[in-house]
Amino acid sequence: MNEPVMIRQDHQSSTLIFADGSAETEMRKAVSILEEKCLKHGSSLKGRIDSFRYLLHVVQKPAVLISEVSGEIWFPLISMNQPDCIWLRYDAVLDVKSCGDHQCEVLFFSGHRETIAFDPRVIRLQMKRCRQFLELLHQ
């Protein structure tokens, strides 16, 4: 199934990048898209963020669990309040490789690759937090 694996946000819209590399633009912010996904799975964006912060004792860049069943979690690379925030889907990311000065290539399980202007350590830390969060939920 061709699911979104990344969301690139700008001031008024968001571009969803799908597993096959195709893209679709929506005239709303990423948090609005994630809020709708949360509500469809029986929770709210605020509740999901509060749970992540509570269980991991972190404040900055909280990930958003969409579904416990599928393990769908989205994490931001910078503050979700920033107009150019990028979100990645945790369960879709296979690997992250450095491409030089604060650039990295994200490889998704589907084989699709995206080059983004971020230090790969940021992504690896966010992925580690998502893994810890899932482990805490399953204890």
SULQUI-V322836 format. One record per run of one state. SS is the DSSP state (alpha for helix, beta for strand, coil for the rest). FROM is the first residue (numbers start at 0). TO is the last residue. If there is no record, write none. Layout:
((SS,FROM,TO) (SS,FROM,TO))
//
This chain:
((coil,0,2) (beta,3,8) (coil,9,12) (beta,13,17) (coil,18,21) (beta,22,25) (coil,26,28) (alpha,29,39) (coil,40,43) (alpha,44,55) (coil,56,62) (beta,63,66) (coil,67,70) (beta,71,75) (coil,76,84) (beta,85,88) (alpha,89,91) (beta,92,99) (coil,100,101) (beta,102,107) (coil,108,111) (beta,112,115) (coil,116,118) (alpha,119,136) (coil,137,138))
//
